[in-house]
């Protein structure tokens, strides 16, 4: 049971943060870094953290996107536009280049490469994914490097429970005993998943894989981590940026231009990200959880906001506050805390917000997902 850093731009300093020492490892991405950067960072991680589990994700999901750094890596497919992408021999060449490339910085594990088409994911697509993962497994067997099977799933396609069982039957043919499971969704990363049968199907998929003795790492997780842990996921991964907490096609289409990044504080007793003005309102009526009160980054944020006549920026602490909560909550869930009890407390927290007359600055931040998460969890447990 563990949590991983989903590494993004300029995230390396958080690896050495003493408040985040419960992170077992990191999932590295080549999208924003060249090979020399990765080699330097891996060397730095190993010099201070001997047992830190370093996983390399080749990130070939949308290679036609504007990812100039990714294109510089030697394993990036040169004939991408003209080659038949269902050709297993083509993928074997990519895997060979990937393993050779990783040999220079020796990660503990490599995730299998795979593209994500815009159309629905067919059984042929998943068959190919497993074959590519098996080839990676056979390529690294006998070395100190583990192979991890990447599985990309469009969450809406899991609304059909029969489809979940069919998918699980394909995945459990994989030779890799670790699964890097990435749910894709067009729900914006800052918004909570509004569950229907798709979220219930995602939980069932996690449960089926774990029951078949695969260790599942759910990547790109936000507060929905509590649902994946309730389903039995071995590990979950998250990052300091919102776009590392939800996998969406739009994330890979964004330009580098943009506005100011706004800090949010995560409150467990609402299971919600709250803006600064809302946080001040919650503090005024003393609606904050025990989890927040023992969170060192939250305590710093609170002190800064309560200094009269002086503004102190707290964006960096907002990242640390969420990541500390994520690791702390995952540990409590792994140690036996029932996810539904967290959801019940969050419902009660939103009742207090309503009783206090607080209207959150963001209209959709109303806790409406909490009861839906409870229902999804209960229905999953009756399958």
N, C-alpha and C positions, 0 to 999 in steps of 0.2 A: 504494500500500500504506500503510495507516494505521490508527490506532485512534481511537475517539471516546469521550468521556465520555457515559455514559447518566445524565443529570442527575436527581437525586432531591432530597429535602428537604435544604436547607442544604448543597448540594454546591459552591456557587459558589467557595468559598475554594480548592478543589482545582484550579480552572482556572488560578490564578496560582502554583501550587506549582512551584518550579523543578525539583524532582525528577520532575515529570510533564510536562515540556515537550515530550515526544514525542507527546502527544495532538494530533491534527490539528484536532479540533473537538469540538463538543458537540451532543447531541440533547436539545433542550429539551422539557419536558413542562408542560402547563398544569394538571395535576391538583392540585399543591400551591401554585400561584402564580397571582395575578391578573395582568391585563394590565400594570398599572403596575409590578409586580415584574419581569416579563419585560423590559419596556422598559428599566428601570434596569440590570438585569444585562447585557443585550446591549450597552448603552452602555458599561458598565464593561469588558466583554470587548474591545470594539473599541478602546477607548482605550489598551489595553496590548498587544493581540495583533491586528495588522492583518490577518493572513492566517488567522485562526482561522475555521474553517468552521462556521457556526451553522445547524443544521437544526431546524426546528420540527415536532414530532410532535403532531397535534391530539388524539390519545388518545381517540377515540370508540369504542373497542373494547367497553366495557361501560357505556354512558351511563346505564343505569338504576341503577347502583351509587351508593353514598353518596359522591358527589364534588361537594360543594357549590361548591368553587372552580371546577371545570370548568364547572358549569352557569351560572356568571356570564359566561362568554365569549360574545361576540355571535354566533359561528357555531354555538353549541350548538343543536341542533334543538328548536324550541319544541313541535312537534306530534309528538314522538317516540312517545307512547303510542298515537296514533290514526292515524298516517300509514302508508301502505304503503311499507315500507322497500326494496322492490325497484324503486321508481319512480325512474328516472334523472333526471327533471326535478326531483324533490325533492332529489336529491344535487347537482344543478347549483346549486340555491339555496344549499346548504350550502357548496359550493366557492367560490361568489362571495363569501359572507360571510367565509369563512376567508381568502381572499386579501386582501380589504379590511381585515380585522382585522390581518393580518400586515404590512400596509403601514405601520403605525405604528412598528414596530421593525425591519422589513426584514431578516429572516433571509436567509442565502444560499440556503436551500432549504426547501421545504415538502413534507412527506410527505402523500400522498393520504389522505383520511379513509375509514374503513370500520368497520363493526360486526363483531363476532365472535359468530355464533349458537352455541348450545350443541349443536346437532345437527351431523352430519357436513357438511363443506363440499362443496357440489355444484359441478358445472361451471357452473351458472347463477350461483352465488355468485361464482366467479372471473371469469366474463364481466362481471358487474356491477363487480367490483373494478377490472378493466382499463378499463372505460368511465369510471368515476369518475376514475381516474388520467389517462386521456387528456383528460378535460375540464379537469382541473387543468393539464395540460401546455399545452393550447390557451389557457387563461386567462392564464397567466404568460408565454407566448411573446413575445419582444421586450423583456422586462424583464430586470433583473439577477438575478432570482430563479429558481432551478432548481426543477423539479418532480421529485419522487421517488415512484416507484410503491411503495405499501405492499402487501406480500403476507403475509398471515397463514396459516400452515400448521399444522394439528394433526399433530405429529410421528408419532403412531401410524399415521396414514393413509398414510404414506410407506413402510410395510412392503411394500406391493405395488409392485414396481418398474415395472410397466406404468402404474400410477397416476402415478408420478413423471414418466414420459415424456408422459403426457396433460396433466399440469399444466404442464410446461415448454412444451408447444406452445401453451397458452393464454397464459402469461405473456409469451412472446416475441413476442406481437402488440402489446405495450405500446409507446406512443410515448416514454415516459420511458426514458432509457437508464441510469438508476440504479434499483436495486431495494433497498428496505428490507425485508429478509426476517426475519420473526419466527416462530420455531418455538415453538408452544405445547405445554406438557407439564405433567403433574401431578406430576412428580418434584420434590420440595422443592428450592428454590434452593441449599440448603447441601449437598445430596447430588449425587454425580456421576451423569450419565446412564449407565444400564446398557444398552449397545447391543444391539439385535437388528437386524433388517432395517430398522427405522425410521431409525436413525442412518445406516446405509449409504445409505438412500434420501435422507436429507437432504443427505449429501455429494454424491450424484449430482445432485440438483437444483441445488445451488450450481454444480457443474461444468458442467452443461448451460447454465445462464444465462450464466456467464462465457464459455463457448465461443461463445455467440451474441452476444458483444460487449456484454453488459450488465455494469455494475459493481455487484457485490452487497455491501451492508453487512448483515452478520448482527447483528441487535440482540440485546439481553438475553443476552450471552454470558458464560460462566464459563470454566473451564479447558478445556471442550470447544472453545474457540476453536482449539486446535491441529488439530482434525479439520476445521473449516471452512476454515482456512488451507491444510491439505493438499489440500482439494478445489478450491482456487483462489480463495477469497473475496477480493475487493479489500480490504475492511475489516471490522472487528468492533467492537462497542461493549460496554462494561461500566460498572458503577457501583460506588460505595463500599458500598452496601447489598446484602445478599444478594437481596432481592426485585427488584433491578434486574439480576440475573445469570441470571434464568430467568423466562420469561413463563408464568404459570399463572393459571387462573381464580380460584383461592383467594386470590391476591395482591390481587385487586380486591374480594374479599369480606371482607377483614380489617378489623376495627375499629381505631381509633386506640389502644385500650387494649392494654397488653402488658407483658411483663416487661423485665428488664434486657437490653440488647444485649451479647452476649459477644464478646470479641475472638478472632480466629483468625489464625494465621500460615499462609501458603501455601508449601508446600515442593515445588519442582520435581522433585526426585529421588524424590518419592513421588506427585507430581501430586495432592496432597491438602491439605485445610485441617485444621490441627491445633490443638487446644486448648492452653492454657498449660501444664498439667501434662505433656502429651505433648511439647511443645516442649522443656521442661526435660530430659525423658528422652532425647530425640534429641541434645540438646547434650552430655549426659553421655557418650554413646557416639560423638560426633562424626559423626552422620549428617546432614549438611547439604550442599546443593549449592553449586557455584560461583556459580550464579545468585543464591542467597540471600546468599552472602558478599560479592557486589558490590552488593547492594541496600541503599541507605543507610537506609531505614526498618527493614529487618531488623536492621541493625547497632545501631540505637538500641534496638530491642526486646530484643536480646540483652544489651546493657549494663544495661538496666533490670532484667531478670530475674536477672542475676548479682550484683546488689548485695545482699549479705547483710543480713538484718534490716530491709529497707526495701522497701515495695511501691510501685511507680510504675505507674499505669494506662497502658495502651498501645492503647486502642481506636482512637484517631485514627491512630496509626502502623500498626495492622493494616490499615486501609483503604488507606493509602499504600503499604504493603508489597505488597499484592495488585495494586494498580493499576500500580505500577512494574513488577512482574513481567509483567503482561499486555502492557504496551507493549514491554518488552524482549524478551519471547519472540516477540511478533508480528514484531518487526523481524528477529530471527534467522531465523524461518521464512520471511519475505519475502526474506531475503538468501540462502536456499538450504539452511538446516538442514532435514534430513529429520525429519518428525514422528515416524516410527517409532523413530529413534534416541533421542528424548526418552522414548518409551514403554519402550524397552529399559532405559534408565537407571533409570526408575521401577520396573520389575520388579526390577532388581538392588537398588534401595533398599529395597523391601519385603522382599527376602530378608535384607538386613542387619538390618532390624527384627525379623524372626522369629528370626534367629540371636542377637540380643541379648536375646531374651525379653521384649520390650516388648509390652504389650497396650494398645492405644489406649483412651482413656476412652469413646469412642463405638463401640459394638459394630460398626456398619456401616462404620466407617472401617478397612478391612482391605486396600485395594488391589485388590479383586476385579474392579474395572472395567478395570484396565490391560490385561490379556490380551484382554478383550472389545473394547477399543478397537483393539488391534493387529489382531485378527481382522477387525473392521469395516473398518479401513483397507486391509488386504490384499485383502479381498473387493471393496471399492470399486475398487481399482486393477486388478482383473481384469474389470470390467464392460465 
